[in-house]
Amino acid sequence: MSAIEVALRLAAVAVLASYLYFKHRQRLPSRPPCSDERQWPGPVIDADALKPRIAAVRRDYLAARPATHNRWFRRHSVALARHAMSRLGYFQASESER
């Protein structure tokens, strides 16, 4: 390997590293971080609204879960999966078997 090849490879690595550093700097927030927590931007979570839901889950977690899909949804999903699988080449009969 000649000195020119080594120099070209080092230059390519330097260009790539500078590009990655530039992209990393773009992703960082541009504003300085707040030192005081009371000045932090963003929504506040109201824990009082969550307390009844948490209590319901503690009492009976099965009753607190969202409603499941009905029987038609399951049958339709299985039928769609069956139809999609039957169209795959692995499950198709070859020309010699027909």
SULHU-V749411 format. One record per residue. PHI is phi in radians with two decimals (* if undefined). OMEGA is omega in radians with two decimals (* if undefined). BURIAL is b if it has 16 or more other C-alpha atoms within 10 Angstrom, else e. Layout:
BEGIN
phi->PHI omega->OMEGA burial->BURIAL
phi->PHI omega->OMEGA burial->BURIAL
END
This chain:
BEGIN
phi->* omega->-3.09 burial->e
phi->-1.45 omega->-3.12 burial->e
phi->-1.17 omega->3.14 burial->e
phi->-1.19 omega->3.11 burial->e
phi->-1.10 omega->3.12 burial->e
phi->-1.10 omega->-3.14 burial->e
phi->-1.13 omega->3.12 burial->e
phi->-1.14 omega->3.12 burial->e
phi->-1.17 omega->3.08 burial->e
phi->-1.12 omega->3.10 burial->e
phi->-1.15 omega->3.11 burial->e
phi->-1.13 omega->3.11 burial->e
phi->-1.13 omega->3.13 burial->e
phi->-1.15 omega->3.12 burial->e
phi->-1.15 omega->3.12 burial->e
phi->-1.10 omega->3.14 burial->e
phi->-1.12 omega->3.13 burial->e
phi->-1.19 omega->3.09 burial->e
phi->-1.12 omega->3.12 burial->e
phi->-1.12 omega->3.10 burial->e
phi->-1.16 omega->3.11 burial->e
phi->-1.09 omega->3.11 burial->e
phi->-1.14 omega->3.10 burial->e
phi->-1.11 omega->3.13 burial->e
phi->-1.17 omega->3.10 burial->e
phi->-1.18 omega->-3.08 burial->e
phi->-1.36 omega->3.13 burial->e
phi->-1.22 omega->3.12 burial->e
phi->-1.12 omega->-3.06 burial->e
phi->-1.43 omega->-3.11 burial->e
phi->-1.54 omega->3.13 burial->e
phi->-1.24 omega->-3.13 burial->e
phi->-1.22 omega->3.11 burial->e
phi->-1.38 omega->3.11 burial->e
phi->-1.48 omega->-3.14 burial->e
phi->-1.65 omega->-3.09 burial->e
phi->-1.14 omega->-3.13 burial->e
phi->-1.21 omega->-3.14 burial->e
phi->-1.68 omega->3.14 burial->e
phi->-1.11 omega->3.09 burial->e
phi->-1.38 omega->3.07 burial->e
phi->2.14 omega->-3.11 burial->e
phi->-1.31 omega->3.11 burial->e
phi->-1.77 omega->3.13 burial->e
phi->-1.52 omega->3.12 burial->e
phi->-1.57 omega->-3.09 burial->e
phi->-1.28 omega->3.13 burial->e
phi->-1.13 omega->3.12 burial->e
phi->-1.28 omega->-3.12 burial->e
phi->-1.51 omega->-3.05 burial->e
phi->-1.03 omega->3.13 burial->e
phi->-1.12 omega->3.14 burial->e
phi->-1.17 omega->3.12 burial->e
phi->-1.12 omega->3.11 burial->e
phi->-1.13 omega->3.11 burial->e
phi->-1.14 omega->3.12 burial->e
phi->-1.17 omega->3.12 burial->e
phi->-1.16 omega->3.13 burial->e
phi->-1.22 omega->-3.08 burial->e
phi->-2.64 omega->-3.05 burial->e
phi->-1.21 omega->3.13 burial->e
phi->-1.29 omega->3.12 burial->e
phi->-1.30 omega->-3.08 burial->e
phi->-1.49 omega->-3.11 burial->e
phi->-1.34 omega->-3.14 burial->e
phi->-1.20 omega->-3.12 burial->e
phi->-1.12 omega->3.12 burial->e
phi->-1.47 omega->3.12 burial->e
phi->-1.25 omega->-3.10 burial->e
phi->-1.38 omega->-3.07 burial->e
phi->-1.13 omega->3.13 burial->e
phi->-1.06 omega->-3.14 burial->e
phi->-1.07 omega->3.14 burial->e
phi->-1.14 omega->-3.14 burial->e
phi->-1.09 omega->3.14 burial->e
phi->-1.14 omega->3.12 burial->e
phi->-1.12 omega->3.11 burial->e
phi->-1.15 omega->3.13 burial->e
phi->-1.13 omega->3.10 burial->e
phi->-1.12 omega->3.12 burial->e
phi->-1.14 omega->3.12 burial->e
phi->-1.08 omega->-3.14 burial->e
phi->-1.14 omega->3.13 burial->e
phi->-1.15 omega->3.13 burial->e
phi->-1.19 omega->-3.12 burial->e
phi->-1.22 omega->3.14 burial->e
phi->-1.51 omega->3.10 burial->e
phi->-1.18 omega->-3.10 burial->e
phi->-1.09 omega->-3.13 burial->e
phi->-1.09 omega->-3.08 burial->e
phi->-1.67 omega->3.10 burial->e
phi->-1.46 omega->3.09 burial->e
phi->-1.29 omega->3.13 burial->e
phi->-1.32 omega->-3.10 burial->e
phi->-1.09 omega->-3.12 burial->e
phi->-1.27 omega->-3.12 burial->e
phi->-1.45 omega->-3.08 burial->e
phi->-1.36 omega->* burial->e
END
